[in-house]
Amino acid sequence: MAIDTLNRESSHLANPTLLRKIDELREKNIGQHVPLPQLVVVGDQSSGKSSLLESLTNIPFPRNLELCTRYATQITSRRDLHSQVDITIIPGPHASDAHRKHLEEYHPGMLSPEVFRVVFPRIIKEVNIRMGIRTDTSSSDGNVFSEDVLKVEICGPNEDYLTLIDVPGIFRTPTEGITTKKDIKLVQNMVKGYIKDKRTVILAVLPSNVDPATQEILTLAEDYDKAGERTLGVLTKPDLVTELSAQAAVCNVVLGKKKPLALGYYVIRNRGADDDDNFDRLSVEQLFREKPWSALPADRLGVQALKTRLSELLGQITRREFPELRKDVKKQLIDCQRELDSLGPARQTEQEQRLFLSTVSRQFQELVQAALNAHYYSHSAFEESGELKLITHVVNLTERFNSDFDEKAQLRYFEPQSNNDTEEDADDSEEVEENTWADVSAKQELVDDVDLEDPVLENIITKDYDFDYPQDGIMDWLEGLYLRSRGVELGTFGGAILSSAFKEQSSKWEIMTKVYVSNVIIVIHRFMIITLKMLCTDVRVHEEIWSSVLDEVLNRYRAAVDQAMFLVSIEREKRPYTLNHYFNKKLQVSRGNRMAAMLKGKARKELQPGPFGKGVVTSENLIVDLDSVRHSTTSKSNVEHIKEEIHDILWSYYKVARKRFVDNIYHQAIDHCLLTGPMSPLAVFSQEWVIKLEAEQLETIAGESPTTKERRTTLVKKIHDLEVAMRILRH
């Protein structure tokens, strides 16, 4: 007998440990994230749901007031050595922290089954008050229905492993002063929420005296269980079916001849509203020994048959779905963590906000230093975006500026010098050649690829790139300048003439310098925008950071332009002067070349005695007589001599000033003001800047938007729930 009982139990009972895990998951509200294996009792308010629950659990649910149908009730029975009942409230998925705490504090203590059955009506009223359910029909305070769940756990040596969830009964007509049309929809949505998943077995409670084809609950179940594979029909109140034709119709339903379900139908006789507490289940179920009920399969009749079948179904679905349940929880945990990571570090407190901005600013400065030192191997961003190779772009623009400046910065071409240059001249010529070899398309790309459309730069940068080559006729221009400006000088000219000549000859320096500095500013501007966007994926925070630093960044751009213009004015507005020995060398070379050019027509080739006493040319050296040297300048007018002198001095000084100026512009305006100096725009967004921010500024810049806060809070809670679920499922 004991062996037979054990075999019978093992045939339909799932592993108690698995069932206990599912109950624990449900208690932790994991069901709001992943569907859990469960048996859900659904039906109309008048279908006999409460009586069925009492028959299955021996819990005396109030049937007239239907107070327990205002929220879901989870009834769990499990086998234990000691008989006791535990009552708790599981807060709904959207419960506030205060409401959650208020519900979790409710615990009437462990009760014996006998005491529990006596005090259960009082417990229901207490639970309603805790949940905020309206109990006084004359009052409008409180809710009619709640998302909270009442949990009743029954333990004892004779209990079967079974968990049922009872949801509020469906109704179609509002009760004046109590329920509304909105409540009708709310209950329907609550029922749908419980029956929609494939891991739920739907216990559709149907009165036997009503045609199942007309029952809304079956129609609702079909919406989510189209094949009827997980819907089990429970026909109640068979004693109210007195007509033979009606009884035959019910039998046809049970036999699958009408509105068939894969799990079939069961017929149950429960205690009615008029039955007293001495209700004897065995005696009332004598009904099933009479025709036509006796013709039905015995395993489809009575509470015990249904209870056995429900335990079997719960065991099957638990064993089948447990591995998939673990996979679902793990996948959701990974997805939630990935989404939470995409939101970046939490930025809800001042400390979190300052730490977040400090981290971003540190990463920004690390990329700045790598970009300035050409350490492009240090971060993958440099390979992904060539626009971040900052120093390379600046060097290319600087070489282009130097080349253009050498070719086009002078207003008029100087007279060509002879080939008898010094070593410095030769090096200078090679430099020009090297600067003009570069690939034109590559240089054009450097310029055209610069974004000039940011309106904030409109009043800072200069967009003109077209520079004409120098004009001819420098000697005529110098002669006119001298004739318009000379004073009473004896065989020479005043310093004012040289100042005027240099200022006009360098008149393109200002615009060419502005364009060069503007190009570097644009490259830096682009670098900063791209880097910030890359480091700060939150669009709102990125925009707030940029907006907060932009004014200072623009001020530093202006300071660099002002420094460049200051250097231009120093070169062009002051009297030409230099201590560079290169000036004297260039001037002496120029004068020597000019003298050689004048004497070249009067030179002769040197003759040396040859064999047999005849004179022959033995050298390419040219010989000039002293008289020729003495009289070489006598044919020149004073004006001719002066303009040549002005030209040679201007040319020699221009060469020195140009080199000095290009170097100064790079070192002072570009490198110091824009790249590496303490007032570089690249240094604005720094950890020091973050430290100085006030709390309100921090909140404005780095504080999370309400949407992000809400989403982060939801994800953190869900991850916590799923981690709890993983621990439950793992052990």
C-alpha positions in Angstrom: 0.0 0.0 0.0 2.8 2.4 0.9 4.6 1.6 -2.4 1.5 2.1 -4.3 0.9 5.5 -2.7 4.6 6.5 -3.4 4.3 5.5 -7.0 1.0 7.4 -7.4 2.5 10.5 -5.9 5.7 10.4 -7.9 3.7 10.0 -11.1 2.2 13.4 -10.8 4.3 15.4 -8.4 7.2 17.5 -9.6 10.4 17.7 -7.7 9.4 19.7 -4.5 12.6 21.6 -4.7 11.7 22.9 -8.2 8.3 23.9 -7.0 9.7 25.7 -4.0 12.1 27.6 -6.3 9.2 28.7 -8.5 7.2 29.9 -5.4 10.2 31.8 -4.2 10.7 33.5 -7.6 7.0 34.5 -7.5 7.4 35.8 -4.0 10.3 38.0 -5.2 8.1 39.4 -8.0 10.3 37.8 -10.7 7.1 37.1 -12.6 7.0 40.7 -13.7 10.2 40.1 -15.6 10.0 36.5 -16.8 6.9 34.3 -17.0 6.8 31.6 -14.3 5.1 28.2 -14.5 1.7 28.7 -12.8 -1.9 27.7 -12.6 -4.3 30.6 -12.8 -7.9 30.4 -11.9 -10.1 32.7 -14.0 -13.8 33.2 -14.5 -16.8 35.5 -14.0 -17.6 36.8 -10.5 -20.6 34.5 -10.4 -18.9 31.4 -11.9 -18.2 29.7 -8.5 -14.5 30.6 -8.4 -14.4 31.2 -4.6 -16.2 27.9 -3.9 -13.7 26.0 -6.2 -10.8 27.6 -4.4 -12.2 26.5 -1.0 -12.7 23.0 -2.3 -9.1 22.8 -3.6 -7.5 24.5 -0.6 -9.9 24.1 2.4 -9.6 27.9 2.8 -13.1 29.4 3.6 -13.1 32.3 1.1 -15.9 34.7 1.6 -18.4 34.1 -1.2 -20.9 36.8 -0.7 -18.8 39.9 -0.2 -16.1 38.6 -2.6 -13.6 40.8 -0.8 -10.7 38.6 -1.8 -11.4 39.1 -5.5 -10.2 42.7 -5.5 -6.6 41.5 -6.1 -4.7 38.3 -7.0 -4.4 35.6 -4.4 -1.6 33.1 -4.5 -2.4 29.9 -2.6 0.6 27.6 -2.1 0.4 24.2 -0.4 3.4 22.1 0.3 4.2 19.0 2.4 5.8 19.5 5.8 6.0 17.8 9.1 4.3 20.7 10.9 0.8 22.0 10.0 0.8 25.8 9.8 -0.4 28.7 7.6 1.7 31.8 6.8 0.1 35.0 5.4 2.1 37.7 3.6 1.5 40.4 1.0 3.7 40.6 -2.1 3.9 44.3 -3.3 2.8 44.9 -6.8 5.4 45.7 -9.5 4.7 49.4 -9.4 4.5 49.8 -5.6 6.3 52.8 -4.1 9.0 52.2 -1.5 6.7 53.4 1.3 3.8 51.2 0.2 6.1 48.3 -0.3 7.5 48.7 3.2 3.9 49.1 4.6 2.9 45.8 3.0 6.0 43.8 4.0 5.5 44.8 7.6 2.2 42.9 7.7 2.6 39.5 9.2 -0.1 37.9 11.5 2.3 35.2 12.5 2.3 31.4 11.9 -1.2 30.1 12.4 -2.5 26.6 12.9 -5.0 25.5 10.1 -7.8 25.5 12.7 -7.1 29.1 13.9 -6.5 30.3 10.4 -9.9 29.2 9.2 -11.5 31.0 12.1 -9.7 34.3 11.7 -9.4 34.3 7.9 -12.3 36.7 7.3 -10.6 39.2 9.7 -7.3 38.7 7.9 -9.0 39.6 4.6 -10.3 42.9 6.0 -6.8 43.7 7.4 -5.2 42.9 4.1 -7.7 45.2 2.3 -6.8 48.0 4.6 -3.1 47.5 4.1 -3.5 47.5 0.3 -5.7 50.5 0.4 -8.8 48.7 -0.9 -12.0 50.5 -0.4 -14.1 48.6 2.2 -16.8 51.2 2.8 -19.2 51.4 -0.1 -20.3 54.8 1.0 -16.8 56.2 0.8 -14.7 57.1 -2.2 -11.4 56.7 -0.4 -9.1 53.9 -1.6 -8.9 51.7 -4.6 -11.3 49.1 -5.9 -8.6 46.8 -7.2 -4.9 46.4 -6.5 -1.8 45.0 -8.1 -0.6 43.7 -4.8 -0.8 39.9 -4.2 -2.1 38.1 -1.1 0.0 35.0 -0.5 -1.3 32.1 1.6 1.1 29.3 2.2 -0.3 26.1 3.8 2.0 23.5 5.1 1.2 20.1 6.6 1.9 16.3 6.4 -1.2 15.7 4.2 -0.8 18.7 1.8 0.0 18.2 -1.8 2.5 20.4 -3.7 0.3 22.9 -5.5 0.2 26.6 -6.3 -2.9 28.3 -7.6 -3.3 32.0 -8.4 -6.7 33.4 -8.2 -7.4 36.6 -10.1 -10.4 39.0 -9.7 -13.5 37.7 -11.5 -14.5 39.3 -14.8 -17.6 41.5 -14.7 -19.5 43.4 -17.4 -21.7 45.8 -15.5 -20.4 48.4 -13.0 -21.8 48.5 -9.5 -23.0 52.0 -8.6 -20.8 53.6 -6.0 -18.2 50.8 -6.2 -17.0 49.8 -9.6 -16.8 51.7 -12.9 -16.3 51.0 -16.6 -12.6 51.7 -16.0 -12.5 48.9 -13.4 -14.0 46.5 -15.9 -11.2 47.2 -18.3 -8.6 47.1 -15.4 -9.8 43.6 -14.4 -9.7 42.3 -17.9 -6.1 43.6 -18.4 -5.2 42.0 -15.1 -6.6 38.6 -16.2 -4.8 39.0 -19.6 -1.5 39.8 -17.8 -1.7 36.4 -16.0 -2.9 34.2 -18.8 -0.9 35.4 -21.8 2.3 33.4 -21.3 2.9 29.9 -22.5 4.0 28.8 -19.0 0.6 29.4 -17.6 -2.2 26.8 -17.3 -5.5 28.5 -17.5 -8.2 27.1 -15.2 -11.4 28.5 -16.8 -14.2 28.2 -14.3 -17.6 27.9 -16.0 -21.1 27.4 -14.5 -22.6 24.2 -15.8 -25.9 25.9 -16.3 -24.5 28.3 -18.9 -23.4 27.3 -22.5 -19.6 27.3 -22.6 -19.7 28.7 -26.1 -21.1 31.9 -24.7 -18.5 32.3 -21.9 -16.3 35.4 -22.3 -13.5 33.7 -20.4 -13.0 31.0 -23.0 -13.0 33.7 -25.7 -10.4 35.6 -23.7 -8.3 32.4 -23.2 -8.4 31.7 -27.0 -6.7 35.0 -27.7 -3.6 33.8 -25.9 -4.0 30.0 -26.3 -5.4 29.6 -29.8 -4.9 25.9 -29.9 -6.4 25.4 -26.5 -3.4 23.4 -25.4 -3.1 25.0 -21.9 -6.6 25.8 -21.0 -8.5 23.5 -18.7 -12.2 23.9 -18.2 -13.8 23.5 -14.7 -17.6 23.2 -14.8 -19.2 24.1 -11.5 -22.8 24.0 -10.1 -23.8 20.7 -11.9 -26.6 20.4 -9.3 -28.3 23.4 -10.8 -28.6 21.6 -14.2 -31.9 19.7 -13.9 -33.2 19.4 -17.4 -32.1 16.2 -19.2 -31.2 18.1 -22.4 -29.1 20.5 -20.4 -27.4 17.7 -18.6 -26.6 16.0 -21.9 -25.1 19.2 -23.2 -22.8 19.4 -20.2 -21.8 15.8 -20.8 -21.0 16.5 -24.4 -18.7 19.3 -23.3 -16.8 17.0 -21.0 -16.6 14.3 -23.6 -15.0 16.9 -26.1 -18.0 17.0 -28.4 -18.5 20.7 -28.0 -16.0 23.5 -27.5 -13.1 21.0 -27.0 -10.0 21.7 -25.1 -6.7 19.8 -25.2 -6.7 19.5 -21.4 -10.4 18.8 -21.3 -13.1 19.6 -18.8 -13.7 18.6 -15.1 -17.1 18.7 -13.3 -17.0 19.9 -9.7 -19.7 20.1 -7.0 -18.7 22.9 -4.5 -20.4 24.2 -1.4 -23.0 26.7 -2.3 -23.9 30.0 -0.7 -26.7 28.4 1.2 -24.7 25.4 2.4 -23.8 25.5 6.1 -20.4 24.7 7.7 -21.4 21.1 8.0 -21.1 20.7 4.3 -20.1 17.1 3.5 -18.1 16.8 0.3 -18.4 13.0 0.0 -22.1 13.1 0.4 -22.7 15.8 -2.2 -20.4 14.1 -4.7 -22.8 11.2 -4.7 -24.4 13.2 -7.4 -21.7 11.9 -9.8 -22.9 8.3 -9.2 -26.2 9.2 -10.8 -27.0 9.5 -14.5 -26.0 11.1 -16.7 -22.8 12.0 -14.7 -22.0 8.4 -13.9 -21.5 7.8 -17.7 -18.6 10.2 -17.7 -14.9 9.2 -17.0 -14.4 9.0 -13.2 -11.1 10.9 -13.5 -13.0 13.9 -14.8 -15.4 14.2 -11.8 -14.9 15.6 -8.4 -12.4 17.8 -6.5 -9.9 15.1 -5.8 -9.6 14.2 -9.5 -9.1 17.8 -10.4 -6.6 18.4 -7.7 -4.6 15.4 -8.8 -4.6 16.6 -12.4 -3.6 20.1 -11.4 -0.6 18.8 -9.4 0.4 16.7 -12.4 0.1 19.7 -14.8 2.1 21.9 -12.5 4.8 19.3 -12.2 5.0 18.8 -16.0 5.2 22.5 -16.8 7.8 23.1 -14.1 10.1 20.3 -15.3 9.7 21.3 -18.9 10.2 25.0 -18.5 12.8 25.1 -15.8 15.9 25.1 -18.1 14.3 27.7 -20.4 13.4 29.8 -17.4 17.0 29.9 -16.3 18.1 30.9 -19.9 15.5 33.7 -20.0 16.6 35.1 -16.7 20.3 35.0 -17.8 19.5 36.6 -21.1 17.5 39.4 -19.6 20.2 40.0 -17.0 22.8 40.4 -19.8 20.5 42.7 -21.8 19.7 44.9 -18.8 23.4 45.2 -17.8 24.3 46.1 -21.4 21.6 48.8 -21.5 22.6 50.1 -18.0 26.2 50.3 -19.2 25.1 52.3 -22.2 23.7 55.0 -19.8 27.2 55.5 -18.4 28.0 55.9 -14.7 25.2 57.0 -12.4 24.9 60.8 -12.1 22.2 61.3 -9.5 24.3 62.7 -6.6 26.7 65.5 -6.6 29.6 63.1 -5.9 28.5 60.9 -8.9 28.2 63.9 -11.2 31.6 65.3 -10.3 33.2 61.9 -10.6 31.6 61.4 -14.0 32.7 64.8 -15.4 36.2 64.4 -13.8 36.5 61.0 -15.6 35.4 62.4 -18.9 37.7 65.4 -18.6 40.7 63.2 -17.7 40.0 61.0 -20.7 39.7 64.1 -22.9 43.1 65.5 -21.7 44.7 62.1 -22.3 43.5 62.1 -25.9 44.7 65.8 -26.3 48.2 64.8 -25.1 48.2 61.8 -27.4 47.1 63.9 -30.3 49.7 66.6 -29.6 52.5 64.1 -29.3 51.3 62.0 -32.3 51.0 58.9 -30.0 48.2 57.6 -32.2 48.8 54.1 -31.2 47.5 54.8 -27.7 43.8 54.8 -28.7 41.7 53.2 -31.4 39.9 56.5 -31.9 42.8 57.8 -33.9 42.4 55.0 -36.5 38.7 55.4 -36.6 38.8 59.1 -37.2 41.7 60.7 -39.0 40.3 64.1 -37.9 41.6 63.4 -34.4 45.3 63.4 -35.6 45.6 66.9 -34.4 49.3 67.7 -34.6 49.6 66.1 -38.0 47.0 68.5 -39.4 48.6 71.4 -37.7 52.1 70.5 -39.0 50.7 70.1 -42.6 48.9 73.5 -42.3 52.0 75.1 -41.0 54.2 73.8 -43.8 51.6 74.9 -46.3 51.6 78.4 -44.7 55.4 78.6 -44.8 55.3 77.5 -48.5 52.5 79.9 -49.5 54.2 82.7 -47.5 57.4 82.3 -49.3 55.7 82.3 -52.7 53.0 84.8 -52.3 53.4 87.0 -49.2 55.5 89.7 -50.9 53.5 92.3 -52.8 56.1 92.5 -55.6 58.8 90.1 -56.8 62.3 91.1 -55.8 64.9 91.3 -58.6 66.5 87.9 -59.2 69.9 87.5 -57.6 72.9 86.0 -59.4 73.8 82.4 -59.0 76.8 83.2 -56.8 74.8 82.8 -53.6 76.3 81.9 -50.3 75.7 78.5 -48.6 72.7 80.0 -46.7 71.1 81.1 -50.0 71.5 77.6 -51.4 69.8 76.1 -48.4 67.0 78.6 -48.6 66.4 77.7 -52.3 66.2 74.1 -51.4 63.7 74.8 -48.7 61.4 76.6 -51.1 61.7 73.7 -53.6 60.8 71.2 -50.8 57.8 73.2 -49.8 56.4 73.3 -53.3 56.8 69.6 -54.1 54.0 68.4 -51.8 51.0 66.8 -53.3 48.6 69.5 -54.2 45.5 67.3 -53.8 46.6 66.3 -50.3 47.0 69.9 -49.3 43.7 70.9 -50.8 42.0 68.1 -48.8 43.5 69.5 -45.6 41.8 72.8 -46.3 38.6 71.7 -47.9 38.0 69.1 -45.3 37.9 71.7 -42.5 34.3 72.4 -41.4 33.8 76.2 -41.7 30.1 76.1 -41.1 30.0 76.4 -37.3 28.4 79.9 -36.8 30.1 80.4 -33.4 33.4 80.9 -35.3 32.0 83.4 -37.8 33.4 86.5 -36.1 36.7 84.8 -35.3 38.0 83.0 -38.3 38.8 84.3 -41.8 37.6 82.2 -44.7 39.5 83.8 -47.7 41.9 81.3 -49.2 42.7 83.0 -52.5 46.1 84.8 -52.6 47.6 86.3 -55.8 51.1 85.8 -56.7 53.4 88.9 -56.4 53.4 91.6 -59.0 56.3 92.7 -61.2 58.0 96.1 -61.5 59.5 96.5 -58.1 62.3 98.9 -59.2 59.8 101.3 -60.8 57.7 101.1 -57.6 60.8 101.8 -55.4 61.8 104.7 -57.6 58.4 106.3 -57.4 58.4 105.7 -53.6 61.7 107.4 -53.3 60.8 110.3 -55.5 57.5 110.8 -53.5 59.2 110.6 -50.1 62.8 111.8 -50.3 64.1 114.6 -48.3 67.3 116.6 -48.1 69.7 113.8 -47.9 73.1 113.8 -49.4 73.5 110.7 -51.6 71.4 108.5 -49.4 67.8 108.0 -48.2 65.9 108.3 -44.9 64.8 105.4 -42.8 61.1 106.3 -43.3 61.3 105.3 -47.0 62.5 101.8 -46.0 59.8 101.5 -43.4 57.1 102.4 -46.0 58.6 100.1 -48.5 58.6 97.1 -46.1 55.1 97.9 -44.9 53.7 97.9 -48.4 55.8 94.9 -49.5 54.4 92.9 -46.5 50.8 94.1 -46.9 49.5 90.5 -47.4 51.0 89.2 -44.2 48.0 90.0 -42.1 45.3 88.2 -44.2 47.6 85.2 -44.9 48.3 84.9 -41.2 44.6 85.2 -40.3 43.8 82.4 -42.7 46.5 80.2 -41.3 45.5 80.7 -37.7 41.9 80.2 -38.7 42.7 76.9 -40.3 44.4 75.7 -37.1 41.5 77.0 -35.0 39.0 75.0 -37.1 41.1 71.9 -36.8 41.2 72.3 -33.0 37.5 73.1 -32.9 36.7 70.0 -34.9 39.0 67.9 -32.7 37.3 69.0 -29.5 33.8 68.5 -30.8 34.5 65.0 -32.1 36.4 63.9 -29.0 33.7 65.1 -26.6 31.0 63.3 -28.6 33.1 60.2 -28.6 33.8 60.3 -24.8 30.3 61.4 -23.8 27.6 59.4 -25.6 24.7 61.1 -23.7 23.8 63.8 -26.2 22.3 66.1 -23.6 25.3 66.0 -21.3 27.7 66.4 -24.3 25.8 69.5 -25.4 25.8 70.9 -21.8 29.5 70.4 -21.4 30.2 72.1 -24.8 27.9 74.9 -24.0 29.5 75.5 -20.7 33.1 75.7 -22.0 32.4 77.3 -25.4 32.6 80.9 -24.3 36.0 80.4 -22.8 37.2 78.4 -25.8 36.1 81.2 -28.1 37.9 83.7 -26.0 41.1 81.7 -26.3 40.6 81.5 -30.0 40.3 85.3 -30.1 43.4 85.6 -27.9 45.4 83.5 -30.4 44.2 85.7 -33.3 45.0 88.8 -31.4 48.5 87.5 -30.6 49.1 86.8 -34.3 47.9 90.2 -35.3 50.2 91.7 -32.6 53.1 89.9 -34.2 52.0 91.2 -37.6 51.9 94.8 -36.3 55.3 94.4 -34.6 56.9 93.4 -37.9 55.0 95.9 -40.1 54.5 99.0 -38.0 57.9 99.3 -36.3 61.1 100.6 -38.1 62.9 97.7 -39.8 65.8 96.5 -37.5 67.6 93.3 -36.9 70.7 92.1 -35.2 70.7 88.9 -37.2 74.1 88.5 -38.9 72.2 86.9 -41.8 70.9 90.4 -42.8 74.4 91.7 -43.4 75.6 88.6 -45.2 72.5 88.8 -47.5 73.1 92.6 -48.1 76.8 92.2 -48.9 76.0 89.3 -51.2 73.4 91.4 -52.9 75.7 94.4 -53.3 78.5 92.2 -54.6 76.2 90.5 -57.1 75.1 93.9 -58.3 78.7 95.1 -58.8 79.6 91.9 -60.5 76.7 92.3 -62.9 77.8 95.8 -63.8 81.4 94.8 -64.4 80.7 91.6 -66.3 80.6 93.4 -69.6 84.0 94.9 -69.1 85.7 91.7 -68.0 88.1 89.7 -70.1 89.4 86.2 -69.9 92.8 85.7 -68.5 95.7 84.7 -70.9 98.7 82.7 -69.8 102.0 82.0 -71.8 101.8 78.8 -73.8 104.3 76.6 -75.6 106.5 78.2 -78.0 105.9 81.6 -76.3 102.4 82.1 -77.7 99.6 83.4 -75.3 96.7 80.9 -74.7 93.7 80.9 -72.4 94.5 78.6 -69.5 91.7 79.7 -67.1 88.0 80.7 -67.0 88.8 83.5 -64.5 87.6 87.0 -65.7 89.9 90.0 -65.3 88.6 93.5 -64.7 90.9 96.6 -64.9 91.0 98.9 -61.9 90.0 101.8 -64.1 86.9 99.9 -65.1 86.1 99.3 -61.4 86.8 103.0 -60.6 84.5 104.2 -63.3 81.8 101.5 -63.1 79.2 103.7 -61.2 80.0 107.0 -62.8 77.3 106.4 -65.4 74.5 105.8 -62.7 72.3 108.6 -61.6 71.7 109.2 -57.9 68.1 108.0 -58.1 69.3 104.8 -59.9 71.8 104.2 -57.2 69.4 104.9 -54.3 66.6 102.6 -55.6 69.1 99.8 -56.1 70.3 100.3 -52.5 66.7 100.4 -51.2 65.9 97.2 -53.1 69.0 95.3 -51.8 68.4 96.4 -48.2 64.7 95.7 -48.4 65.4 92.3 -49.9 68.0 91.4 -47.3 65.7 92.5 -44.4 62.6 90.9 -45.9 64.4 87.5 -46.0 65.3 87.8 -42.3 61.9 89.2 -41.2 59.9 86.5 -43.2 61.7 83.6 -41.5 61.5 85.3 -38.1 57.8 86.1 -38.5 56.8 82.6 -39.6 58.6 81.0 -36.7 57.1 83.6 -34.2 53.6 83.0 -35.5 53.9 79.2 -35.0 55.6 79.3 -31.6 53.6 82.2 -30.1 50.2 82.2 -31.7 49.8 78.5 -32.6 51.9 76.4 -30.3 51.7 78.6 -27.1 48.2 80.1 -27.5 46.3 77.3 -29.2 48.2 74.0 -28.5 50.4 73.7 -25.5 50.3 76.9 -23.4 48.4 77.2 -20.2 45.6 79.3 -22.0 45.2 76.8 -24.8 41.5 76.1 -25.7 42.4 72.5 -25.4 43.0 73.0 -21.7 39.6 74.5 -20.9 37.8 71.2 -20.2 39.9 69.8 -17.5 39.6 68.2 -14.0 40.4 71.6 -12.5 37.4 73.0 -14.4 35.2 70.2 -13.0 36.4 70.8 -9.4 35.5 74.5 -9.6 31.9 73.8 -10.7 29.1 74.7 -8.1 26.5 72.1 -7.2 23.9 73.7 -9.4 26.2 73.8 -12.3 27.0 70.2 -11.8 23.3 69.2 -11.8 22.7 71.3 -14.9 25.6 69.8 -16.9 25.9 66.2 -15.7 22.6 65.5 -13.9 20.5 62.8 -15.5 17.3 63.8 -17.3 14.1 62.5 -15.6 13.7 59.9 -18.3 17.3 58.6 -17.8 16.9 58.6 -14.0 13.7 56.7 -14.3 15.2 54.2 -16.8 18.3 53.7 -14.7 16.2 53.2 -11.5 14.1 50.6 -13.3 17.1 48.8 -14.7 18.9 48.7 -11.4 15.9 47.2 -9.7 15.4 44.7 -12.5 19.0 43.7 -12.4 18.8 43.2 -8.7 15.6 41.1 -9.1 17.2 39.0 -11.9 20.4 38.5 -9.9 18.2 37.2 -7.0 16.4 34.9 -9.5 19.8 33.6 -10.8 20.8 32.7 -7.2 17.5 30.9 -6.6 17.7 29.0 -9.8 21.4 28.1 -9.4 21.2 26.6 -5.9 
